[in-house]
Each structure stands twice: as C-alpha cells, then as structure tokens.
Amino acid sequence: MPQQLPAMRKLTDRLSACAQLSKDDIKALADEGVKTLICNRPDFEEPEQPSSTSLQAYAESLGLTWYYQPVISGQVEDAQGDEFGEILNKADTPVVAFCRSGARCGMLWALSQRHQQAPESLVDQLKSAGYDMPDFFTRLMK
C-alpha cells in the first residue's frame, strides 16, 4: 500500500507546509522530488514525536537538505519569519516545511513575505491553502 503523506498545504509553487513527518513520509517526499525540508517543530513537544536529529540524519542520507528552525507554538515572532525567509531564499526547491499541524509554517512564511506582499494578499493565500487563523490574520493586517 502506498505511503499516505500528511495533507500538504501549498503556499507557493516552491513551498508546501504540513504536519509532523515520519521517516516514511520523508522517503516518499524524496521520491516525489522534494529537495529541502524545514523543521519548525521543537523537539519534545510531544512524547512520541521523532527527534529532529534522527529525521535530519535520515533526510540527509536521502540527499535532502535539512533546516531546523524550532518555533514554539503560539509564540511565532516577526524575526523568526525573517529567518524563515532567509532559509527559503537559499533552499533548493521544492521545499516542505513542517511542524505539529503546519500552522506555524504558514505563519512563518507569511511573516517572511510581509515586506514584499500586501497583508490582504497574504491572508488570501493562507486561506486558499486551508488555514483559518483569525488572530494571526488580524496581526498581519496591522
């Protein structure tokens, strides 16, 4: 039976976001041609969560580039969005970013684009990707 990947939320032609990945998910993404993974989930958020170092070693063994940018849920800062943008600018594409649900990745992407795109456009793109984050949308619009 083929590997069932977590639901991908397409943010741009170069970037998708999703929930926590397993080693099987990483293998399937590599097989699909993904070049870079960004892990935005801190280690030990949940007891059963795989460690970032074990996933990184596996991803790199498959030829993927790995970035670890842990961000605490509910505490996404503008500067972290800028850092996410710097990672995206140098990353080979396509890129998949992941955290517990994918929401932090969406927020980080939007914050990374806030100087290039109108807030309304960012909110529309997030909504089109399936995100419903009214508090964050209000934050973007300020």
N, C-alpha and C positions, 0 to 999 in steps of 0.2 A: 504494500500500500504506500503511495507517495506521501512524503512528509507534508504535513499541514502547517504552513507558516502562520505566525501571528498576523492578524489583519494589518496590512500596510496602508498608511495614510500618506498619499502623495502630496508633498508640499510644493515641489518644483519638479522640473524634468530631471534634475540631478539628485534630489533628496527625497527620501521617504522616511517616515517615523513609525515605530511600532512598540509593542510591549516587550517584556523580557525575552531574550533569545536563549535558546539552548544550543548545545553543540550540534545537534541535528539540524536546527534552524540555520546555523552558521554555514554548515556544509551545503544546505540547499541554496542559500543565498550566493555562496561562492559559485556553485554550479550554474546559477542564473546570471552570473557575470557581475555581481556586486564587487566593487573594488575596495571600499572603505567602510568600516564600522566605527560609530561613535557611541560609546557607552556613557550615558548621563546618569546612571544609577549608582549611588554609593554602595559599597559592599555592606552587607549585614543589615539591609533594610528589612529583610525577612529571613527567618532561619533556613529555609530551603533554597534560597537564592544561590545560583552558582557564583563562585568568586570571579571577579574581573580578571585576575591573573590567569586563572585556568582557561577562561574563554579567550583571553588575548593570545595565550600560547597556541591554542588550537587554531584560532583565526589566522595568525601569522604563519602557522605550518601549512595553511592552505593558500598562502600568498596574499592574503588580505592585509591592508593597512589598518591599524587599530589606534584609536584615540580614546583615552579615559579622561572624561571631564565630569566628575561626580558633582551633582547638584541636589541639594536637599529639597524634598517635596515641600511646596508651599513657601519656599524661600528663594525663588529664582530672582537674581539680581541683574540689572542692566549690564554690568561689567561682564557677567557670565555670558550674556548674549553676544557681546563684542568678541569674547574669546571663541565662542562657537562660530562666529562669522570668520574669524581668522583660520580656524580649522577647516571650514568649508572652502575657503579661498585656496588652500594648498592641497586639498584632498583630491585624489583620483576618484572619478565618478564612474558609475553611480555610487551614492552614499546611502547607508541606512543608519539612522540614529535610533537608539532605544533606551528606555527606562522602564519603570514598572508598568505604565499604561501607554506611554508615548506622548502624554500631555506636556511634560517638561520639555521634551524635544521640540514640540510645536512652539512653545513659548520662547525657547532659546532661539529658534530660527527667526521668529517674528521680531524679537529684540535685536537680532543681528542685522535685520533689514530696515529698522526704524528710521535710519538716516537716508535711505535710498527710495523708500516707498511711502506713500500716504498711509496713515493709520487705517483709513477705511478700506483700502486695498488689502492690507494685511489681515484685517478682520474677515473680509470676504474670502480670502484664500484659506484661512484657518477653518472657517465654516464649511467651505467647499470640501475640505479634507475630512470633515466629520467632527470637528472639535466644537464643543459647546462650553465655553469658558467665560461667562458674562463678566465676572470680576476682572479677569485678565483683559478682556476686550475694553472695559472701561479704563483700565490702566494704560493701554495702548493709545487710547483716544485723547489722553491728557497731554 
